[in-house]
């Protein structure tokens, strides 16, 4: 994946995260911390959404790391 692809992916994931945040009224990082901590949603009907949301957030975190690594690599290549 090149930098453009990573950034495109990040933006698409952020759109999905914002949709969940608006629907449930909490930030993604709050949901993720609760989810990995084993907390159950107040309503059982939310469980599938919360699982998907946590997965999207995990991918978003990964893409953020990929973006930082790629930028660092580009900067190092430019200074060589």
MMTF fields as JSON, N, C-alpha, C and O atoms, coordinates in Angstrom:
{
  "mmtfVersion": "1.0.0",
  "mmtfProducer": "UNKNOWN",
  "numBonds": 319,
  "numAtoms": 320,
  "numGroups": 80,
  "numChains": 1,
  "numModels": 1,
  "chainsPerModel": [1],
  "groupsPerChain": [80],
  "chainIdList": ["A"],
  "bondAtomList": [4, 2, 8, 6, 12, 10, 16, 14, 20, 18, 24, 22, 28, 26, 32, 30, 36, 34, 40, 38, 44, 42, 48, 46, 52, 50, 56, 54, 60, 58, 64, 62, 68, 66, 72, 70, 76, 74, 80, 78, 84, 82, 88, 86, 92, 90, 96, 94, 100, 98, 104, 102, 108, 106, 112, 110, 116, 114, 120, 118, 124, 122, 128, 126, 132, 130, 136, 134, 140, 138, 144, 142, 148, 146, 152, 150, 156, 154, 160, 158, 164, 162, 168, 166, 172, 170, 176, 174, 180, 178, 184, 182, 188, 186, 192, 190, 196, 194, 200, 198, 204, 202, 208, 206, 212, 210, 216, 214, 220, 218, 224, 222, 228, 226, 232, 230, 236, 234, 240, 238, 244, 242, 248, 246, 252, 250, 256, 254, 260, 258, 264, 262, 268, 266, 272, 270, 276, 274, 280, 278, 284, 282, 288, 286, 292, 290, 296, 294, 300, 298, 304, 302, 308, 306, 312, 310, 316, 314],
  "bondOrderList": [1, 1, 1, 1, 1, 1, 1, 1, 1, 1, 1, 1, 1, 1, 1, 1, 1, 1, 1, 1, 1, 1, 1, 1, 1, 1, 1, 1, 1, 1, 1, 1, 1, 1, 1, 1, 1, 1, 1, 1, 1, 1, 1, 1, 1, 1, 1, 1, 1, 1, 1, 1, 1, 1, 1, 1, 1, 1, 1, 1, 1, 1, 1, 1, 1, 1, 1, 1, 1, 1, 1, 1, 1, 1, 1, 1, 1, 1, 1],
  "groupList": [{"groupName": "UNK", "atomNameList": ["N", "CA", "C", "O"], "elementList": ["N", "C", "C", "O"], "formalChargeList": [0, 0, 0, 0], "bondAtomList": [1, 0, 2, 1, 3, 2], "bondOrderList": [1, 1, 2], "singleLetterCode": "X", "chemCompType": "L-PEPTIDE LINKING"}],
  "groupTypeList": [0, 0, 0, 0, 0, 0, 0, 0, 0, 0, 0, 0, 0, 0, 0, 0, 0, 0, 0, 0, 0, 0, 0, 0, 0, 0, 0, 0, 0, 0, 0, 0, 0, 0, 0, 0, 0, 0, 0, 0, 0, 0, 0, 0, 0, 0, 0, 0, 0, 0, 0, 0, 0, 0, 0, 0, 0, 0, 0, 0, 0, 0, 0, 0, 0, 0, 0, 0, 0, 0, 0, 0, 0, 0, 0, 0, 0, 0, 0, 0],
  "groupIdList": [1, 2, 3, 4, 5, 6, 7, 8, 9, 10, 11, 12, 13, 14, 15, 16, 17, 18, 19, 20, 21, 22, 23, 24, 25, 26, 27, 28, 29, 30, 31, 32, 33, 34, 35, 36, 37, 38, 39, 40, 41, 42, 43, 44, 45, 46, 47, 48, 49, 50, 51, 52, 53, 54, 55, 56, 57, 58, 59, 60, 61, 62, 63, 64, 65, 66, 67, 68, 69, 70, 71, 72, 73, 74, 75, 76, 77, 78, 79, 80],
  "secStructList": [7, 7, 2, 2, 2, 2, 2, 2, 2, 2, 2, 2, 2, 2, 2, 2, 2, 2, 2, 2, 2, 2, 2, 2, 6, 1, 7, 2, 2, 2, 2, 2, 2, 2, 2, 2, 6, 6, 7, 7, 7, 1, 1, 4, 4, 4, 2, 2, 2, 2, 2, 2, 2, 2, 2, 2, 2, 2, 2, 2, 2, 2, 2, 2, 2, 2, 2, 2, 2, 2, 2, 2, 2, 2, 2, 2, 2, 2, 2, 7],
  "xCoordList": [0.843, 0.0, 0.884, 1.825, 0.575, 1.344, 0.637, -0.456, 1.274, 0.777, -0.634, -1.482, -0.883, -2.212, -3.282, -4.357, -2.992, -3.944, -4.221, -5.362, -3.176, -3.327, -4.208, -5.117, -3.94, -4.723, -6.181, -7.088, -6.405, -7.771, -8.502, -9.667, -7.807, -8.383, -8.712, -9.786, -7.797, -8.015, -9.274, -10.09, -9.435, -10.606, -11.904, -12.906, -11.888, -13.086, -13.429, -14.594, -12.417, -12.637, -13.162, -14.043, -12.626, -13.079, -14.545, -15.267, -14.992, -16.405, -17.265, -18.289, -16.842, -17.586, -17.581, -18.603, -16.436, -16.347, -17.265, -17.958, -17.264, -18.137, -19.608, -20.39, -19.986, -21.375, -21.764, -22.845, -20.882, -21.154, -21.169, -22.032, -20.225, -20.174, -21.464, -21.987, -21.961, -23.212, -24.393, -25.278, -24.397, -25.51, -25.577, -26.664, -24.423, -24.393, -23.974, -24.073, -23.514, -23.209, -21.956, -21.838, -21.011, -19.724, -18.6, -18.816, -17.413, -16.243, -15.773, -15.993, -15.136, -14.656, -13.638, -13.671, -12.733, -11.731, -12.364, -11.855, -13.472, -14.189, -14.83, -14.728, -15.49, -16.104, -15.042, -15.231, -13.932, -12.894, -12.309, -12.106, -12.043, -11.498, -12.486, -12.084, -13.758, -14.782, -14.884, -14.995, -14.845, -14.989, -13.839, -14.074, -12.607, -11.479, -11.39, -10.749, -12.049, -12.116, -13.207, -13.375, -13.95, -14.963, -16.33, -17.216, -16.518, -17.829, -18.858, -18.571, -20.051, -21.16, -21.992, -22.133, -22.551, -23.424, -24.701, -25.131, -25.308, -26.524, -27.661, -28.505, -27.69, -28.749, -28.122, -27.179, -28.642, -28.084, -28.133, -27.315, -29.069, -29.181, -27.998, -27.791, -27.235, -26.083, -24.814, -23.823, -24.833, -23.609, -22.936, -21.716, -23.694, -23.084, -22.456, -21.346, -23.165, -22.61, -21.322, -20.34, -21.333, -20.147, -18.964, -17.83, -19.206, -18.131, -17.561, -16.345, -18.439, -17.994, -17.24, -16.192, -17.788, -17.186, -15.776, -14.841, -15.627, -14.31, -13.338, -12.163, -13.818, -12.957, -12.502, -11.338, -13.426, -13.084, -12.072, -11.125, -12.269, -11.34, -9.951, -8.944, -9.896, -8.61, -7.889, -6.678, -8.632, -8.035, -7.563, -6.486, -8.363, -7.994, -6.678, -5.805, -6.547, -5.293, -4.113, -3.034, -4.33, -3.279, -2.892, -1.707, -3.885, -3.605, -2.884, -2.026, -3.223, -2.52, -1.042, -0.182, -0.75, 0.645, 1.34, 2.489, 0.647, 1.22, 1.529, 2.577, 0.625, 0.822, 2.072, 2.916, 2.182, 3.354, 4.641, 5.642, 4.621, 5.814, 6.189, 7.366, 5.193, 5.454, 6.006, 6.935, 5.437, 5.937, 7.377, 8.219, 7.658, 9.031, 9.973, 11.077, 9.554, 10.372, 10.644, 11.772, 9.625, 9.782, 10.762, 11.615, 10.632, 11.536, 12.974, 13.898, 13.164, 14.514, 15.099, 16.28, 14.286, 14.754, 15.132, 16.098, 14.384, 14.636, 15.928, 16.6, 16.272, 17.475, 18.737, 19.842, 18.592, 19.775, 20.443, 21.445],
  "yCoordList": [-1.184, 0.0, 1.241, 1.343, 2.175, 3.411, 4.432, 4.186, 5.553, 6.588, 7.036, 7.215, 7.217, 7.647, 6.619, 6.984, 5.342, 4.273, 4.215, 4.043, 4.357, 4.324, 5.485, 5.302, 6.671, 7.843, 7.714, 8.104, 7.174, 6.94, 5.984, 6.194, 4.939, 3.965, 4.626, 4.4, 5.435, 6.13, 6.987, 6.969, 7.731, 8.603, 7.797, 8.185, 6.682, 5.832, 5.25, 5.22, 4.794, 4.249, 5.316, 5.041, 6.532, 7.623, 7.948, 8.285, 7.852, 8.076, 7.037, 7.37, 5.782, 4.722, 4.921, 4.727, 5.305, 5.538, 6.683, 6.589, 7.756, 8.892, 8.498, 8.972, 7.645, 7.186, 6.452, 6.676, 5.577, 4.877, 5.856, 5.756, 6.799, 7.77, 8.59, 8.846, 8.992, 9.762, 8.897, 9.361, 7.651, 6.752, 6.459, 6.429, 6.241, 5.813, 6.906, 6.715, 8.032, 9.167, 9.025, 9.657, 8.202, 8.109, 8.058, 7.687, 8.429, 8.406, 6.967, 6.099, 6.746, 5.408, 4.88, 3.703, 5.747, 5.266, 4.824, 3.915, 5.461, 5.079, 3.709, 2.84, 3.526, 2.227, 1.136, 0.059, 1.412, 0.4, -0.029, -1.218, 0.935, 0.609, -0.26, -1.221, 0.072, -0.723, -2.113, -3.114, -2.159, -3.43, -4.381, -5.548, -3.902, -4.79, -5.103, -6.073, -4.256, -4.519, -5.515, -5.863, -5.973, -6.989, -6.461, -7.243, -5.146, -4.594, -4.959, -4.961, -5.264, -5.609, -4.359, -3.509, -4.236, -3.094, -3.178, -4.268, -2.014, -2.003, -2.754, -3.343, -2.739, -3.385, -4.508, -4.27, -5.725, -6.866, -6.66, -7.227, -5.865, -5.599, -4.795, -4.732, -4.191, -3.378, -4.213, -3.72, -5.454, -6.27, -6.398, -6.262, -6.654, -6.782, -5.47, -5.462, -4.36, -3.053, -2.783, -2.309, -3.088, -2.808, -3.653, -3.173, -4.899, -5.747, -5.209, -5.172, -4.791, -4.217, -2.914, -2.672, -2.083, -0.793, -0.991, -0.305, -1.923, -2.187, -2.681, -2.314, -3.508, -4.004, -2.883, -2.823, -2.003, -0.86, 0.034, 0.516, 0.255, 1.091, 0.45, 1.145, -0.86, -1.576, -1.426, -1.205, -1.546, -1.362, 0.072, 0.314, 1.029, 2.45, 2.697, 3.411, 2.103, 2.25, 1.688, 2.28, 0.555, -0.07, 0.817, 0.994, 1.371, 2.25, 3.519, 4.029, 4.026, 5.203, 4.885, 5.693, 3.711, 3.296, 3.118, 3.528, 2.507, 2.347, 3.708, 3.885, 4.659, 5.999, 6.643, 7.173, 6.593, 7.18, 6.515, 7.192, 5.2, 4.477, 4.849, 5.032, 4.961, 5.311, 6.732, 6.983, 7.656, 9.036, 9.07, 9.758, 8.333, 8.278, 7.697, 8.208, 6.644, 6.032, 7.021, 7.115, 7.752, 8.75, 9.854, 10.278, 10.304, 11.343, 10.844, 11.57, 9.61, 9.065, 8.899, 9.169, 8.46, 8.29, 9.623, 9.71, 10.659, 11.988, 12.588, 13.363, 12.23, 12.814, 12.036, 12.498, 10.877, 10.075, 10.623, 10.071],
  "zCoordList": [0.0, 0.0, 0.0, 0.786, -0.882, -0.865, 0.029, 0.539, 0.201, 1.109, 0.737, 1.611, -0.55, -0.997, -0.632, -0.157, -0.851, -0.529, 0.975, 1.403, 1.75, 3.205, 3.655, 4.466, 3.131, 3.513, 3.077, 3.813, 1.896, 1.42, 2.353, 2.69, 2.762, 3.69, 5.032, 5.589, 5.544, 6.814, 6.74, 7.661, 5.662, 5.527, 5.463, 6.064, 4.74, 4.653, 6.026, 6.422, 6.739, 8.073, 9.028, 9.842, 8.933, 9.795, 9.551, 10.489, 8.315, 8.009, 8.72, 9.318, 8.651, 9.331, 10.845, 11.504, 11.39, 12.831, 13.254, 14.267, 12.478, 12.799, 12.772, 13.596, 11.844, 11.795, 13.074, 13.619, 13.55, 14.808, 15.982, 16.855, 16.015, 17.111, 17.18, 18.265, 16.035, 16.0, 16.442, 17.16, 16.012, 16.34, 17.832, 18.409, 18.463, 19.86, 20.844, 22.056, 20.341, 21.216, 22.05, 23.1, 21.602, 22.307, 21.282, 20.128, 21.706, 20.826, 20.628, 21.473, 19.519, 19.17, 20.175, 20.532, 20.633, 21.581, 22.895, 23.55, 23.289, 24.502, 24.316, 25.183, 23.177, 22.877, 22.833, 23.397, 22.167, 22.0, 23.344, 23.587, 24.205, 25.527, 26.31, 26.965, 26.243, 26.93, 26.313, 27.021, 25.002, 24.279, 24.598, 24.914, 24.521, 24.815, 26.307, 26.711, 27.13, 28.563, 28.93, 30.099, 27.921, 28.157, 28.549, 28.895, 28.5, 28.853, 27.796, 26.6, 28.256, 27.369, 27.099, 27.978, 25.877, 25.589, 26.428, 26.803, 26.721, 27.532, 26.857, 27.533, 25.548, 24.786, 23.955, 23.2, 24.092, 23.346, 21.841, 21.117, 21.361, 19.924, 19.392, 18.181, 20.266, 19.871, 19.697, 19.159, 20.138, 20.189, 18.825, 18.732, 17.778, 16.445, 15.992, 15.46, 16.202, 15.847, 16.609, 16.039, 17.903, 18.709, 18.273, 18.276, 17.9, 17.397, 16.098, 15.915, 15.198, 13.924, 14.155, 13.556, 15.03, 15.351, 15.91, 15.498, 16.841, 17.433, 16.366, 16.379, 15.446, 14.373, 13.448, 13.055, 13.109, 12.258, 12.966, 12.344, 14.259, 15.019, 15.052, 14.917, 15.231, 15.261, 13.916, 13.878, 12.825, 11.495, 11.332, 10.786, 11.801, 11.732, 12.477, 11.985, 13.661, 14.418, 13.623, 13.591, 12.992, 12.192, 11.01, 10.726, 10.327, 9.187, 9.631, 8.91, 10.8, 11.338, 11.514, 11.163, 12.056, 12.255, 10.907, 10.744, 9.935, 8.603, 7.983, 7.363, 8.149, 7.599, 8.203, 7.48, 9.536, 10.202, 9.735, 9.5, 9.602, 9.152, 7.726, 7.416, 6.861, 5.459, 5.351, 4.583, 6.116, 6.107, 6.601, 6.024, 7.662, 8.177, 7.131, 6.941, 6.456, 5.407, 4.274, 3.79, 3.852, 2.78, 3.219, 2.44, 4.452, 4.946, 4.996, 4.631, 5.444, 5.503, 4.111, 3.895, 3.173, 1.786, 1.178, 0.42, 1.499, 0.938, 1.494, 0.813, 2.725, 3.324, 2.968, 3.251, 2.36, 1.975, 0.737, 0.28]
}
